Amino acid sequence: MDSDPQHYITVETLREFGITIDETTVTALLSHLNDTIEERIGAEIIESLDDEQLKELLALQETGTEDQVGEWIAAHVPDYEQIVQDNIDITVGELAESTDAINGTV
């Protein structure tokens, strides 16, 4: 949906978990993590919609602006903020479990 992807997880988030990796690797890791969160949020939103709402959203994504899509989601997905936070928490949890491997200490 967005040409400028959301940054749910940042370099600062990685540092909070003690993950220290070189600049080239960190860029790829952040891209992967944020893409994963975005995909999970999208899948959960789609699951929460009925067939008619799904058709509406898909049509709006084809013809509308990013702001219009965001407004539609806010109006039709009352748990959106919780969905976002849950998926960030899940991904950060997975990241925390992988910290040693990411740092190359395992």
HUJOFEN-V232475 format. One record per pair of residues at least 4 apart in sequence whose ideal C-beta (glycine too) atoms are under 7 Angstrom apart, sorted by sequence separation. I is the first residue (numbers start at 1). J is the second residue. D is the distance in Angstrom with one decimal. If there is no record, write none. Layout:
BEGIN
<<I & J & D> <I & J & D>>
END
This chain:
BEGIN
<<2 & 6 & 6.7> <9 & 13 & 4.5> <11 & 15 & 6.4> <12 & 16 & 6.6> <15 & 19 & 7.0> <21 & 25 & 4.3> <22 & 26 & 6.8> <23 & 27 & 6.6> <25 & 29 & 6.0> <26 & 30 & 6.1> <27 & 31 & 6.4> <28 & 32 & 6.3> <29 & 33 & 6.2> <30 & 34 & 6.0> <31 & 35 & 6.1> <32 & 36 & 6.2> <33 & 37 & 6.6> <34 & 38 & 6.3> <35 & 39 & 6.3> <36 & 40 & 6.3> <37 & 41 & 6.2> <38 & 42 & 6.3> <39 & 43 & 6.3> <40 & 44 & 6.3> <41 & 45 & 6.3> <42 & 46 & 6.3> <43 & 47 & 6.4> <44 & 48 & 6.5> <45 & 49 & 6.8> <49 & 53 & 3.9> <51 & 55 & 6.5> <52 & 56 & 6.5> <53 & 57 & 6.2> <54 & 58 & 6.3> <55 & 59 & 6.3> <56 & 60 & 6.3> <57 & 61 & 6.3> <58 & 62 & 6.7> <59 & 63 & 6.4> <60 & 64 & 4.2> <64 & 68 & 3.6> <66 & 70 & 6.3> <67 & 71 & 6.3> <68 & 72 & 6.3> <69 & 73 & 6.4> <70 & 74 & 6.3> <71 & 75 & 6.3> <72 & 76 & 5.9> <73 & 77 & 5.0> <79 & 83 & 5.5> <80 & 84 & 6.5> <81 & 85 & 6.4> <82 & 86 & 6.0> <83 & 87 & 6.4> <84 & 88 & 6.4> <85 & 89 & 6.2> <86 & 90 & 6.3> <87 & 91 & 6.3> <88 & 92 & 6.0> <89 & 93 & 6.1> <90 & 94 & 6.5> <91 & 95 & 6.3> <92 & 96 & 6.3> <93 & 97 & 6.6> <94 & 98 & 6.5> <98 & 102 & 5.4> <99 & 103 & 6.2> <14 & 19 & 4.2> <21 & 26 & 5.1> <49 & 54 & 4.5> <64 & 69 & 5.5> <100 & 105 & 4.8> <101 & 106 & 4.9> <74 & 80 & 6.2> <100 & 106 & 4.5> <73 & 80 & 5.7> <21 & 29 & 6.7> <46 & 54 & 6.4> <49 & 57 & 6.5> <60 & 68 & 6.1> <61 & 69 & 5.7> <60 & 69 & 5.6> <14 & 26 & 6.7> <60 & 72 & 5.5> <11 & 26 & 6.1> <57 & 72 & 6.3> <11 & 30 & 6.9> <9 & 30 & 6.2> <53 & 76 & 5.7> <9 & 33 & 4.7> <9 & 34 & 5.9> <8 & 34 & 5.4> <7 & 34 & 5.8> <6 & 34 & 6.3> <45 & 73 & 6.5> <5 & 34 & 5.7> <8 & 37 & 4.6> <48 & 77 & 5.9> <5 & 35 & 7.0> <6 & 38 & 6.3> <45 & 77 & 5.5> <5 & 38 & 6.5> <45 & 83 & 6.6> <44 & 83 & 5.0> <41 & 83 & 5.8> <41 & 84 & 5.8> <44 & 87 & 6.9> <41 & 87 & 5.2> <40 & 87 & 4.4> <37 & 87 & 5.2> <37 & 88 & 5.9> <37 & 91 & 5.1> <36 & 91 & 5.9> <33 & 91 & 5.9> <1 & 61 & 6.2> <33 & 95 & 6.7> <2 & 66 & 5.6> <1 & 66 & 6.3> <1 & 69 & 5.8> <17 & 95 & 6.3> <13 & 92 & 6.9> <17 & 96 & 5.5> <8 & 88 & 5.0> <19 & 99 & 5.6> <18 & 99 & 6.0> <21 & 102 & 6.5> <9 & 91 & 6.9> <17 & 99 & 5.5> <9 & 92 & 6.7> <19 & 102 & 5.4> <20 & 103 & 6.5> <19 & 103 & 6.1>>
END
